[in-house]
Amino acid sequence: MRLLIVSIFAATLGVSCIGDLSHPVTYENATDARVTIYPRGRSYPAVKRVLESGATQKDNLLVGDTNPQTFVARVEAVNDSDVVVFCRAYTNGELDQLQGRIVVRSGDLGC
């Protein structure tokens, strides 16, 4: 029994030392108006960023792994009238190619 408890403790400690995986990104609002960015899509309204026109903001997207083909995020942006002006889905590999830079352009609706 003692060996089981020690094993569980060691496994828990090992997992907690690994930490969260994340992908650093920078959002850039290239529209002519303020937008609200939803890094996980509008279905996750608690996670959002508000950027004025021309503004940038750094962020970290939590990811499950670093596989280039793994889907990471569906980034959506809406204007002040709650109209979708931007929508793109990204994999780790795509974010790597973009060097983590997500440029929000009005009318870019690739989702």
PADREN-596054 format. One record per residue (C-alpha): residue number from 1; x, y, z. Coordinates in Angstrom, 2 decimals. Last residue first. Layout:
BEGIN
{NUM {X Y Z}}
...
This chain:
BEGIN
{111 {-13.69 29.58 -41.09}}
{110 {-11.74 31.73 -43.56}}
{109 {-13.65 34.97 -43.05}}
{108 {-11.12 37.74 -43.68}}
{107 {-13.66 40.54 -44.22}}
{106 {-11.95 43.03 -41.88}}
{105 {-8.36 42.07 -41.23}}
{104 {-7.17 40.68 -37.91}}
{103 {-3.46 39.92 -38.18}}
{102 {-2.43 36.90 -36.10}}
{101 {1.34 36.84 -35.57}}
{100 {2.64 33.67 -33.90}}
{99 {5.66 33.42 -36.20}}
{98 {3.19 33.08 -39.08}}
{97 {4.81 29.78 -40.08}}
{96 {4.77 28.66 -36.42}}
{95 {1.10 29.63 -36.14}}
{94 {0.36 27.52 -39.21}}
{93 {2.25 24.56 -37.75}}
{92 {0.45 24.76 -34.41}}
{91 {-2.85 24.67 -36.29}}
{90 {-5.06 27.68 -36.89}}
{89 {-8.71 28.42 -37.70}}
{88 {-9.58 31.87 -38.99}}
{87 {-12.55 34.22 -38.55}}
{86 {-12.64 37.99 -38.97}}
{85 {-15.39 40.64 -39.25}}
{84 {-18.12 38.87 -37.29}}
{83 {-20.84 41.41 -36.48}}
{82 {-21.32 42.16 -32.76}}
{81 {-22.20 45.83 -33.51}}
{80 {-18.93 46.87 -31.79}}
{79 {-16.99 44.74 -34.30}}
{78 {-16.45 41.01 -33.97}}
{77 {-13.30 38.91 -34.10}}
{76 {-12.98 35.13 -34.30}}
{75 {-9.92 32.97 -33.72}}
{74 {-10.53 29.24 -34.02}}
{73 {-7.61 27.77 -32.14}}
{72 {-5.00 25.05 -31.85}}
{71 {-5.71 22.29 -34.37}}
{70 {-2.83 19.81 -34.19}}
{69 {-0.97 19.37 -37.48}}
{68 {2.30 20.92 -36.26}}
{67 {2.36 18.59 -33.20}}
{66 {3.19 20.77 -30.19}}
{65 {0.71 19.25 -27.78}}
{64 {-2.44 20.05 -25.82}}
{63 {-2.28 23.79 -26.45}}
{62 {-2.82 26.87 -24.30}}
{61 {-2.78 30.01 -26.42}}
{60 {-0.44 32.64 -25.02}}
{59 {-1.10 36.32 -25.61}}
{58 {0.54 39.49 -26.89}}
{57 {-1.62 42.44 -27.88}}
{56 {-1.47 44.79 -30.84}}
{55 {-3.36 48.00 -31.58}}
{54 {-4.03 49.50 -35.02}}
{53 {-7.75 49.95 -34.37}}
{52 {-8.51 49.35 -30.70}}
{51 {-8.21 45.85 -29.34}}
{50 {-10.54 43.99 -26.98}}
{49 {-9.42 40.48 -25.98}}
{48 {-11.73 37.60 -25.16}}
{47 {-11.90 34.41 -23.11}}
{46 {-15.16 34.36 -21.15}}
{45 {-17.09 34.30 -24.45}}
{44 {-16.06 30.72 -25.31}}
{43 {-18.58 29.88 -28.08}}
{42 {-17.40 33.11 -29.71}}
{41 {-14.25 31.39 -30.90}}
{40 {-11.29 30.13 -28.89}}
{39 {-9.13 33.26 -29.32}}
{38 {-12.23 35.52 -29.20}}
{37 {-11.16 38.95 -30.39}}
{36 {-13.31 42.01 -29.72}}
{35 {-12.73 44.69 -32.32}}
{34 {-12.25 48.46 -32.31}}
{33 {-12.43 50.02 -35.75}}
{32 {-10.35 50.66 -38.89}}
{31 {-9.21 47.05 -39.16}}
{30 {-5.60 45.88 -38.90}}
{29 {-6.01 44.79 -35.26}}
{28 {-2.85 42.85 -34.50}}
{27 {-2.90 39.80 -32.24}}
{26 {0.45 38.48 -31.07}}
{25 {0.81 34.80 -30.32}}
{24 {2.81 32.58 -27.98}}
{23 {1.80 28.89 -28.17}}
{22 {1.31 27.20 -24.86}}
{21 {2.06 23.93 -23.14}}
{20 {1.19 23.86 -19.47}}
{19 {3.64 22.60 -16.91}}
{18 {5.81 19.47 -16.92}}
{17 {6.50 19.75 -13.20}}
{16 {2.88 18.97 -12.30}}
{15 {3.04 15.71 -14.24}}
{14 {6.13 14.51 -12.38}}
{13 {4.70 15.46 -8.97}}
{12 {1.51 13.55 -9.71}}
{11 {3.48 10.49 -10.84}}
{10 {5.70 10.62 -7.75}}
{9 {2.69 10.94 -5.43}}
{8 {0.90 8.04 -7.12}}
{7 {4.03 5.87 -6.85}}
{6 {4.54 6.77 -3.17}}
{5 {0.92 5.88 -2.40}}
{4 {1.21 2.56 -4.26}}
{3 {4.48 1.71 -2.48}}
{2 {2.81 2.38 0.88}}
{1 {0.00 0.00 0.00}}
